[in-house]
Amino acid sequence: MYDVKIVNGLIIDGTGNPGYAADVGIVGDQIIAIGDLSDATSRETIDASGKVVAPGFVDMHTHSDLAVLFDPLTNSKIFDGVTTEVVGNCGIGVAPVSEANRQLLIDYLGTRMIGNLPVTIELKWESMAEYLDYIRQHPPALNVCALLAQGAVRIAVMGFDKQAPTNRQLSEMKALVAAGLAEGAVGFSSGLIYMPGEFSTTDELAELAKEIGPYQGFYVSHIRNESEGVFDALEEALTIGEKAGVPVHVSHLKVAGQSVWGRSPELLARIDKANQDGVETTFDLYPYTSGMTGLTACMPPWAFEGGVEKLLTRLADAEIRAKIVADVETGITGWQNLFKAAGGWENITITTVNSQANKHLEGKTIRQIADLQGKDPYNTVFDLLIAEKGKVLIVLLLMAEDDLINILRHPMSMIGSDGMSVSTEGVMSFGMPHPRAFGTRARVLARYVREKKVLSLEEAVKKMSYMPAWRLGLPKRGLLRVGYYADAVVFDPDEVRDNAVYSDPKQYSSGFEYVVVNGKVVLANGMHQKVFNGRVITRKGQ
């Protein structure tokens, strides 16, 4: 007697090997049989005739650190076939928390993706262990796997001090990194275009990354520059991995901005060489040509010293505004200038604000808003940041599709949405999220498998299941195999489609009919069952 039996489907098992016809038998939270199970009985049977049965997808790069708690349904991910989310990316995280700098961290999160929520942010924990326990006590519909965020570590010890850490501060940060990995984080992330990551030197990051090794973790980075300085920034990440003796993973790899479009083969060649030289290097990407971030990320790094309140005070000063304009126009060595990378104000769209007074600006470009208000674009940006207390999200054109395809095809690539779990209703339905929060997996399967034939179905499934699970070191996850945990998705390869678009992003993907998380059916016939069977997953497994 099986608890769940999936019958008559085409098994795409996550290895990249050709699919085959078979049934899947589940007892409890594990797969215990794959083969002809037609004579076996089960409490629940899923007929997958004409459908693909694949491992549940692992979203390698998300910012759902708080979203999984505010809305445990995690609708946009469940309807897109995701069974595991990886949080703590880009050096942006919710643990550790020091009491002295708690408010600094909360204010900072309010300017980033995971904090721009229409609710009061409360961090009811101090350590990574306490955060993960809090999720265990309030389980979402899918699994959660956490990275330890360098930004949270540095804020806990140093706040937003741009100076190099003292020996004592460095020792305190190293201890926090070691503790976070020991308590369940699977790796250590940095976001070097964000504060306070941008204040951190290569040597500082390498010293912290050395604490990863004993826990078999890896270093993952939103590198310091993805535009003109992308090659130097990649070199820095590889240097950190080499010095620390740990694998390197690059977040949402891209060549951003027209000045570097077409150079993805050079970037990939450098990654190939790193792997040949013994620095194990992987990367993820999202299948869209526009990115999303906070508008504060467009400010020069010096403007953020001291935290969000200091930034807002500076933005009110006419002389400082003039200095920011000059720095944006002329550039700062080593700084990724997002205004320039986007190629113009008309390519930067305001997607989310908090105040009702400015809601009418959502969906408009900065150029359109400036014209509407009769201001120049710079003062439009400064005034909006002040009015919204820094909590403004933007979508900006960054990439050429040919480069995206080159990166997608590479054997070391895997898929991450870079978006948190959101919804069409309730607290997580705020603003205009990037379509990737709703449609990343469906877009890979529809556009890049079925339509453009960039990947085979088997390759795509591998990049969304086994590859992330392998990189994260998750035991018995990412494959449909006897003895593995029963995370699975059933979808129609001819009908699966991403429906979310930039102008109307809050639309669930179609074609995903069943999602199973740890042996429980969470999505059935395209309907969420309001089953909350997700777990915290660590390298120690479940």
C-alpha positions as CSV (number, residue, x, y, z in Angstrom):
1,M,0.0,0.0,0.0
2,Y,1.5,3.3,-1.1
3,D,0.5,6.6,0.3
4,V,0.8,8.3,-3.1
5,K,1.2,6.7,-6.5
6,I,2.0,8.7,-9.7
7,V,1.2,6.6,-12.7
8,N,1.4,6.6,-16.5
9,G,3.9,9.5,-16.6
10,L,7.1,10.2,-18.5
11,I,9.9,10.2,-15.8
12,I,12.5,12.9,-16.3
13,D,14.6,12.0,-13.3
14,G,16.9,15.1,-13.0
15,T,20.1,13.3,-14.1
16,G,19.9,14.7,-17.7
17,N,19.4,11.2,-19.1
18,P,16.5,10.5,-21.5
19,G,13.0,10.2,-20.0
20,Y,11.3,6.8,-19.6
21,A,7.8,5.6,-18.8
22,A,7.3,4.4,-15.2
23,D,5.2,4.9,-12.1
24,V,6.4,6.4,-8.8
25,G,5.4,5.0,-5.4
26,I,5.6,7.1,-2.3
27,V,5.4,6.0,1.4
28,G,5.6,8.7,4.0
29,D,8.1,11.3,2.8
30,Q,10.2,9.0,0.5
31,I,10.1,7.4,-2.9
32,I,10.2,3.7,-2.3
33,A,9.5,2.3,-5.9
34,I,9.9,3.4,-9.5
35,G,8.6,1.0,-12.2
36,D,5.4,-0.8,-13.2
37,L,3.2,-0.3,-10.1
38,S,-0.1,-1.0,-11.9
39,D,-1.0,-3.9,-9.5
40,A,-0.2,-1.9,-6.3
41,T,-2.8,-0.1,-4.3
42,S,-2.4,3.4,-2.9
43,R,-4.4,5.9,-0.8
44,E,-4.0,8.5,-3.5
45,T,-3.3,8.1,-7.2
46,I,-2.1,10.8,-9.6
47,D,-2.7,10.0,-13.2
48,A,0.1,11.6,-15.2
49,S,-0.9,10.3,-18.6
50,G,0.6,12.6,-21.3
51,K,2.6,14.5,-18.6
52,V,6.1,14.7,-17.3
53,V,7.0,13.6,-13.8
54,A,10.1,15.4,-12.6
55,P,11.9,16.1,-9.3
56,G,10.5,19.2,-7.5
57,F,12.3,22.3,-8.7
58,V,14.9,24.0,-6.4
59,D,14.9,27.8,-6.8
60,M,18.6,28.4,-6.4
61,H,18.3,32.1,-5.8
62,T,15.5,33.7,-3.9
63,H,14.8,36.5,-1.4
64,S,11.9,34.8,0.4
65,D,13.6,35.0,3.8
66,L,10.5,36.8,5.3
67,A,8.0,36.0,2.6
68,V,7.8,32.3,3.6
69,L,6.7,33.5,7.1
70,F,4.3,36.2,6.0
71,D,2.6,33.9,3.5
72,P,3.4,30.2,4.0
73,L,1.3,29.3,0.9
74,T,4.2,30.5,-1.3
75,N,1.8,30.6,-4.2
76,S,3.9,31.9,-7.0
77,K,6.5,29.2,-6.4
78,I,4.2,26.3,-5.9
79,F,2.3,27.2,-9.1
80,D,5.7,27.2,-10.9
81,G,6.7,23.8,-9.7
82,V,9.1,24.8,-6.9
83,T,9.5,22.6,-3.9
84,T,12.6,24.2,-2.3
85,E,13.6,27.9,-2.0
86,V,17.2,29.0,-1.2
87,V,17.2,32.2,0.9
88,G,19.9,34.5,2.2
89,N,21.3,35.4,-1.2
90,C,23.2,38.5,-2.3
91,G,24.6,39.0,1.2
92,I,21.1,40.1,2.3
93,G,19.7,38.1,5.2
94,V,17.8,38.2,8.4
95,A,20.3,36.5,10.7
96,P,22.5,36.9,12.6
97,V,21.0,39.9,14.5
98,S,22.8,41.9,17.2
99,E,20.7,43.9,19.6
100,A,22.8,47.0,19.2
101,N,22.3,47.1,15.4
102,R,18.9,45.4,15.1
103,Q,17.2,48.6,13.8
104,L,20.0,49.2,11.3
105,L,19.4,45.8,9.8
106,I,15.6,46.2,9.8
107,D,15.9,49.6,8.1
108,Y,18.3,48.1,5.6
109,L,16.0,45.2,4.8
110,G,13.3,47.8,4.1
111,T,15.3,49.0,1.1
112,R,15.9,45.5,-0.3
113,M,13.5,43.0,-1.8
114,I,12.9,41.0,1.3
115,G,11.9,44.0,3.3
116,N,9.7,46.0,1.0
117,L,6.5,44.4,2.5
118,P,3.4,46.3,3.7
119,V,3.9,45.0,7.2
120,T,6.0,45.8,10.2
121,I,9.3,43.8,10.1
122,E,10.1,42.0,13.3
123,L,13.1,39.8,13.6
124,K,12.1,37.4,16.4
125,W,15.5,35.8,16.5
126,E,19.2,36.5,16.9
127,S,21.1,33.5,15.4
128,M,20.7,31.4,12.3
129,A,19.7,28.5,14.5
130,E,16.8,30.6,16.0
131,Y,15.7,31.8,12.5
132,L,15.6,28.2,11.1
133,D,13.8,27.0,14.2
134,Y,11.2,29.8,13.7
135,I,10.6,28.5,10.2
136,R,10.3,24.9,11.5
137,Q,7.7,26.1,14.0
138,H,5.8,27.9,11.2
139,P,6.3,25.6,8.2
140,P,5.5,26.9,4.7
141,A,4.2,24.8,1.8
142,L,7.7,24.2,0.4
143,N,11.2,23.5,1.8
144,V,13.6,26.3,2.8
145,C,17.4,26.1,2.5
146,A,19.4,29.0,3.9
147,L,22.7,30.8,3.1
148,L,24.4,32.9,5.7
149,A,24.4,36.5,4.5
150,Q,27.7,38.5,4.8
151,G,25.7,41.8,5.0
152,A,23.9,40.6,8.1
153,V,27.2,39.5,9.6
154,R,28.9,42.8,9.0
155,I,25.9,44.9,10.2
156,A,25.8,42.8,13.4
157,V,29.4,43.6,14.2
158,M,30.1,46.9,12.4
159,G,26.9,48.5,11.4
160,F,27.4,50.5,8.2
161,D,31.0,51.5,9.0
162,K,32.9,51.7,5.7
163,Q,36.3,51.2,7.3
164,A,38.2,47.9,7.3
165,P,37.4,45.8,10.4
166,T,39.8,45.8,13.3
167,N,41.3,42.5,14.2
168,R,38.7,42.1,17.0
169,Q,35.8,42.9,14.6
170,L,37.2,40.4,12.0
171,S,37.4,37.7,14.7
172,E,33.8,38.4,15.7
173,M,32.6,38.2,12.1
174,K,34.6,34.9,11.6
175,A,32.9,33.5,14.7
176,L,29.5,34.4,13.4
177,V,30.2,32.8,10.0
178,A,31.4,29.6,11.7
179,A,28.3,29.6,13.9
180,G,25.9,30.2,11.1
181,L,27.3,27.3,9.1
182,A,27.3,25.0,12.1
183,E,23.7,25.9,12.8
184,G,22.4,24.9,9.4
185,A,23.4,27.4,6.7
186,V,24.7,25.6,3.6
187,G,26.9,28.4,2.3
188,F,28.0,32.0,2.7
189,S,26.7,34.7,0.4
190,S,27.9,38.3,-0.4
191,G,26.3,41.1,-2.3
192,L,29.1,43.4,-3.4
193,I,27.0,46.1,-5.1
194,Y,25.0,46.5,-1.9
195,M,26.0,48.0,1.4
196,P,27.7,47.0,3.5
197,G,29.2,44.4,1.1
198,E,30.6,47.1,-1.1
199,F,32.6,48.4,1.9
200,S,34.3,44.9,2.2
201,T,37.7,44.2,0.7
202,T,38.7,41.0,-1.1
203,D,41.0,40.1,1.8
204,E,38.2,40.6,4.4
205,L,35.9,38.4,2.4
206,A,38.5,35.7,1.9
207,E,39.2,35.6,5.6
208,L,35.5,35.1,6.3
209,A,35.1,32.5,3.6
210,K,37.8,30.4,5.2
211,E,35.3,29.6,7.9
212,I,33.2,27.7,5.3
213,G,35.5,24.9,4.6
214,P,35.1,22.8,7.7
215,Y,31.3,22.7,7.0
216,Q,31.7,21.7,3.3
217,G,29.9,24.9,2.3
218,F,30.6,27.2,-0.6
219,Y,31.0,30.9,-1.3
220,V,28.2,32.5,-3.4
221,S,28.4,36.1,-4.6
222,H,26.5,38.8,-6.3
223,I,29.8,40.0,-7.7
224,R,31.0,43.6,-7.4
225,N,30.2,44.6,-10.9
226,E,28.2,43.0,-13.7
227,S,28.8,45.7,-16.3
228,E,32.1,47.1,-17.6
229,G,33.9,45.7,-14.5
230,V,32.4,42.2,-14.7
231,F,35.7,40.5,-15.6
232,D,37.5,42.0,-12.6
233,A,34.6,41.3,-10.4
234,L,34.5,37.6,-11.5
235,E,38.3,37.5,-10.8
236,E,37.7,38.8,-7.3
237,A,35.2,36.0,-6.6
238,L,37.6,33.4,-7.9
239,T,40.4,34.8,-5.8
240,I,38.3,34.6,-2.7
241,G,37.4,31.0,-3.4
242,E,41.0,30.1,-4.1
243,K,42.4,31.8,-1.0
244,A,39.7,30.2,1.2
245,G,39.9,26.8,-0.5
246,V,36.2,26.6,-1.1
247,P,33.9,26.3,-4.2
248,V,32.6,29.5,-5.8
249,H,29.1,30.1,-7.1
250,V,28.2,33.3,-9.0
251,S,24.7,34.7,-8.5
252,H,22.6,35.6,-11.6
253,L,25.6,35.6,-14.0
254,K,25.2,38.2,-16.7
255,V,26.9,40.8,-18.8
256,A,24.9,43.9,-18.0
257,G,24.7,46.9,-20.2
258,Q,25.2,47.5,-23.9
259,S,28.9,48.2,-23.5
260,V,29.5,44.5,-22.7
261,W,26.8,42.8,-24.6
262,G,28.2,40.0,-26.7
263,R,31.1,39.2,-24.3
264,S,29.4,36.3,-22.4
265,P,31.7,33.7,-24.2
266,E,34.8,35.4,-22.6
267,L,33.2,35.3,-19.2
268,L,32.3,31.6,-19.5
269,A,35.8,30.8,-20.8
270,R,37.2,32.3,-17.6
271,I,34.9,30.1,-15.5
272,D,36.0,27.1,-17.5
273,K,39.6,27.9,-16.8
274,A,38.9,28.3,-13.1
275,N,37.3,24.8,-13.0
276,Q,40.3,23.4,-14.9
277,D,42.7,25.1,-12.4
278,G,40.9,23.5,-9.4
279,V,38.6,26.3,-8.3
280,E,35.2,24.6,-8.5
281,T,32.9,27.3,-10.0
282,T,29.2,27.3,-10.8
283,F,26.5,29.9,-11.4
284,D,22.8,30.6,-11.7
285,L,20.7,32.8,-13.9
286,Y,17.1,33.9,-14.4
287,P,15.6,33.7,-17.9
288,Y,14.8,37.4,-18.4
289,T,16.7,40.3,-19.9
290,S,15.7,42.8,-17.2
291,G,16.8,42.7,-13.6
292,M,15.2,44.0,-10.4
293,T,16.6,45.7,-7.3
294,G,16.1,48.5,-4.9
295,L,16.4,52.1,-6.2
296,T,18.9,52.8,-3.4
297,A,21.3,50.4,-5.2
298,C,21.7,53.2,-7.8
299,M,23.3,55.5,-5.2
300,P,27.1,55.8,-5.0
301,P,28.5,53.7,-2.1
302,W,29.7,56.6,0.0
303,A,26.1,57.9,0.2
304,F,25.1,54.8,2.2
305,E,27.7,55.1,5.0
306,G,26.0,55.0,8.3
307,G,22.8,53.3,7.0
308,V,19.5,54.2,5.5
309,E,18.7,57.3,7.7
310,K,22.1,58.8,6.8
311,L,21.4,58.2,3.1
312,L,18.1,60.0,3.3
313,T,19.6,62.9,5.2
314,R,22.2,63.3,2.5
315,L,19.6,63.2,-0.3
316,A,18.0,66.2,1.2
317,D,21.2,68.3,0.8
318,A,21.5,70.2,-2.5
319,E,25.3,70.0,-2.5
320,I,25.3,66.3,-1.9
321,R,22.7,65.8,-4.7
322,A,25.1,67.6,-7.0
323,K,27.9,65.3,-6.0
324,I,25.8,62.2,-6.6
325,V,24.9,63.5,-10.0
326,A,28.5,64.1,-10.8
327,D,29.5,60.6,-9.6
328,V,26.8,59.0,-11.7
329,E,27.7,61.0,-14.8
330,T,31.4,60.4,-14.6
331,G,31.5,57.1,-12.7
332,I,33.5,55.8,-9.8
333,T,36.3,53.2,-10.3
334,G,35.0,49.8,-9.2
335,W,31.4,50.9,-8.7
336,Q,28.7,49.3,-10.9
337,N,26.7,52.3,-12.1
338,L,23.2,50.9,-12.6
339,F,21.9,54.1,-14.2
340,K,24.5,53.8,-17.0
341,A,24.1,50.0,-17.3
342,A,20.4,50.4,-18.0
343,G,21.2,52.7,-20.9
344,G,18.8,55.5,-20.0
345,W,16.0,56.7,-17.6
346,E,13.5,55.2,-20.0
347,N,14.8,51.7,-19.2
348,I,14.3,52.0,-15.5
349,T,10.7,51.3,-14.2
350,I,9.4,52.0,-10.7
351,T,7.6,48.8,-9.7
352,T,6.9,49.1,-6.0
353,V,6.4,51.9,-3.5
354,N,4.8,51.8,0.0
355,S,2.8,55.0,0.2
356,Q,-0.6,55.3,-1.3
357,A,0.3,58.8,-2.5
358,N,2.8,57.4,-4.9
359,K,1.1,54.2,-6.0
360,H,0.1,55.8,-9.3
361,L,3.9,55.9,-10.2
362,E,4.1,52.1,-10.2
363,G,4.6,50.8,-13.7
364,K,6.0,54.1,-15.0
365,T,9.6,54.7,-16.0
366,I,11.7,57.3,-14.3
367,R,11.7,59.4,-17.5
368,Q,7.9,59.3,-17.5
369,I,7.7,60.3,-13.9
370,A,10.1,63.1,-14.4
371,D,8.1,64.5,-17.3
372,L,4.9,64.1,-15.3
373,Q,6.3,66.0,-12.3
374,G,8.2,68.6,-14.4
375,K,11.5,67.7,-12.8
376,D,14.9,66.4,-14.0
377,P,15.3,62.6,-13.5
378,Y,17.9,62.9,-10.8
379,N,15.7,65.1,-8.5
380,T,12.8,62.8,-9.3
381,V,14.8,59.9,-7.9
382,F,16.1,61.8,-4.9
383,D,12.6,63.1,-3.9
384,L,11.0,59.7,-4.4
385,L,13.6,57.9,-2.2
386,I,13.0,60.5,0.6
387,A,9.2,60.2,0.3
388,E,9.3,56.4,0.4
389,K,12.1,56.3,3.1
390,G,14.3,54.4,0.6
391,K,11.7,51.6,0.0
392,V,11.4,51.7,-3.8
393,L,11.9,48.7,-6.2
394,I,12.8,49.0,-9.8
395,V,13.0,46.9,-12.9
396,L,15.8,47.8,-15.4
397,L,16.9,46.5,-18.8
398,L,20.3,44.9,-18.5
399,M,20.9,42.0,-20.8
400,A,20.8,40.8,-24.4
401,E,19.1,37.5,-25.0
402,D,22.0,36.1,-27.0
403,D,24.2,36.4,-23.9
404,L,21.4,34.9,-21.7
405,I,21.2,31.9,-24.0
406,N,25.0,31.4,-23.9
407,I,24.9,31.4,-20.2
408,L,21.9,29.1,-20.0
409,R,23.5,26.5,-22.2
410,H,26.6,26.2,-20.2
411,P,26.9,22.9,-18.3
412,M,27.6,24.6,-15.0
413,S,24.5,26.8,-15.1
414,M,21.4,26.4,-12.9
415,I,18.2,28.3,-12.5
416,G,17.3,30.8,-9.8
417,S,14.5,33.3,-9.9
418,D,16.1,36.1,-7.8
419,G,12.5,36.7,-6.7
420,M,10.6,36.0,-3.5
421,S,7.5,34.0,-3.3
422,V,4.5,36.3,-3.9
423,S,0.8,36.1,-4.5
424,T,-2.1,37.5,-6.4
425,E,-3.9,38.3,-3.1
426,G,-3.1,39.0,0.5
427,V,0.0,40.6,2.0
428,M,2.3,39.2,-0.6
429,S,0.4,40.8,-3.5
430,F,1.9,44.2,-3.1
431,G,3.4,46.3,-5.9
432,M,4.4,45.1,-9.4
433,P,6.9,42.3,-8.9
434,H,9.3,41.2,-11.6
435,P,7.7,38.4,-13.7
436,R,10.4,36.1,-12.6
437,A,8.8,35.7,-9.2
438,F,5.8,34.0,-10.9
439,G,7.1,32.4,-14.1
440,T,10.8,31.5,-14.0
441,R,10.5,27.7,-14.4
442,A,7.6,27.9,-16.8
443,R,9.6,30.4,-18.9
444,V,12.6,28.0,-19.2
445,L,10.3,25.2,-20.2
446,A,8.1,27.2,-22.6
447,R,10.5,29.6,-24.2
448,Y,13.9,28.0,-24.0
449,V,12.9,24.3,-24.3
450,R,9.7,24.1,-26.4
451,E,9.9,27.2,-28.5
452,K,13.6,28.1,-29.0
453,K,15.0,24.6,-28.4
454,V,18.0,26.1,-26.5
455,L,17.8,23.2,-24.1
456,S,16.4,19.7,-24.1
457,L,13.7,18.9,-21.6
458,E,16.1,16.7,-19.7
459,E,18.8,19.4,-19.6
460,A,16.3,22.0,-18.3
461,V,15.0,19.7,-15.6
462,K,18.5,18.9,-14.4
463,K,19.3,22.6,-14.2
464,M,16.2,23.2,-12.0
465,S,16.5,20.2,-9.8
466,Y,19.7,18.1,-9.5
467,M,22.2,20.8,-10.2
468,P,21.0,23.1,-7.4
469,A,20.6,20.2,-5.0
470,W,24.1,19.1,-5.7
471,R,25.6,22.5,-5.3
472,L,23.8,23.0,-2.0
473,G,24.9,19.6,-0.8
474,L,21.3,18.5,0.0
475,P,21.2,14.8,0.8
476,K,18.6,12.8,-1.2
477,R,17.1,15.7,-3.0
478,G,17.0,16.8,-6.6
479,L,16.4,13.4,-8.3
480,L,13.6,11.0,-8.7
481,R,15.3,8.0,-7.2
482,V,14.3,5.2,-4.8
483,G,15.3,6.3,-1.3
484,Y,15.1,10.0,-2.1
485,Y,12.7,12.4,-0.5
486,A,9.4,12.6,-2.4
487,D,9.6,16.1,-3.9
488,A,8.0,15.9,-7.3
489,V,6.2,18.0,-10.0
490,V,3.8,16.8,-12.7
491,F,3.4,19.1,-15.7
492,D,2.3,19.1,-19.3
493,P,5.3,19.9,-21.5
494,D,3.1,21.1,-24.4
495,E,1.0,23.4,-22.3
496,V,3.3,24.7,-19.5
497,R,3.6,28.5,-19.9
498,D,4.7,31.6,-18.0
499,N,1.8,34.1,-18.0
500,A,3.5,36.8,-16.0
501,V,4.7,39.8,-18.0
502,Y,6.2,43.1,-16.9
503,S,3.0,45.1,-17.5
504,D,0.9,42.5,-15.7
505,P,3.2,40.3,-13.6
506,K,0.8,38.9,-11.0
507,Q,-0.2,35.8,-13.0
508,Y,0.5,32.2,-12.0
509,S,2.2,29.9,-14.5
510,S,0.0,27.3,-16.2
511,G,0.6,23.7,-17.0
512,F,1.8,22.6,-13.6
513,E,-0.9,20.2,-12.3
514,Y,0.6,18.5,-9.3
515,V,3.3,19.4,-6.8
516,V,4.4,17.0,-4.0
517,V,6.5,18.2,-1.1
518,N,8.0,15.5,1.3
519,G,5.3,13.0,0.2
520,K,2.3,15.3,0.6
521,V,0.3,16.6,-2.4
522,V,0.4,20.4,-2.2
523,L,-0.9,21.2,-5.7
524,A,-3.6,19.0,-7.1
525,N,-5.3,19.5,-10.5
526,G,-3.8,23.0,-10.4
527,M,-5.4,23.9,-7.1
528,H,-3.4,24.7,-3.9
529,Q,-4.4,22.2,-1.2
530,K,-3.2,24.5,1.7
531,V,-0.9,21.8,2.9
532,F,2.2,23.1,4.8
533,N,4.7,20.2,4.6
534,G,7.8,22.2,3.9
535,R,10.9,21.7,6.0
536,V,14.2,23.4,6.7
537,I,16.8,21.5,4.7
538,T,20.5,21.5,5.7
539,R,23.5,19.5,4.6
540,K,22.7,17.1,7.4
541,G,19.5,16.3,5.6
542,Q,16.1,15.3,7.1
